[in-house]
Amino acid sequence: PGVFYNEGTFTIQGAQGYYTANMNINKPLTLNNSTSQFINVGTLNCGGVCVEGSAHFVNYGTVIATDGTVVNSNDCSWVNDGTYTTGTFIYNAGSTDVINNCKLIVDDTFFIDLGDNKNRNGFKMDAGSGVVTEKLWAQGPSYIWMGAQSVFLVNDEAKMVITKDEYGIYGPDKPDNGYAV
């Protein structure tokens, strides 16, 4: 339990592999209970980031998670206010605080499998934020809410298997400050 606050450069290397959510992550930063908190204002280099349980992860700096990122709880928080680069991004549990406020780069696949709506358990993008990914795969109850002038760029392939009319990707109701793209 506790808070790990990084202002410098923190590199995780040499750890044993970790397996979760159908993805191998080598050398991960794993947070998995309500007293686990990681706040990054510097640089984090690791094989992956896994946020489960009621854990909290906040990035204000730079994260390079080479293998991937897993957000796997209905009660955790993953907030990006900086630059976050990851191999894959797997969001398979609907939490109220999964928010990209700045720049998220996914080298391979952005996968979302659980998110109800813009007010509860969706993937949120603040105004002016961006996601760049090679592939987007949305299935089941998937909901992505994009703020004004935010961009979600898929370079190669998007697959969406949406199970209800209200699921999908949405932008501002009133585009006074600009549309989402």
PEKAZI-V44602 format. One record per helix or strand of 3 or more residues. SS is the DSSP state (H for helix, E for strand). FROM is the first residue (numbers start at 0). TO is the last residue. If there is no record, write none. Layout:
<<SS,FROM,TO> <SS,FROM,TO>>
//
This chain:
<<E,1,5> <E,8,10> <E,17,19> <E,22,24> <E,27,30> <E,35,39> <E,42,51> <E,55,58> <E,61,71> <E,76,79> <E,82,85> <E,88,90> <E,96,99> <E,102,113> <E,122,124> <E,129,140> <E,142,145> <E,150,161> <E,167,169> <H,174,176>>
//
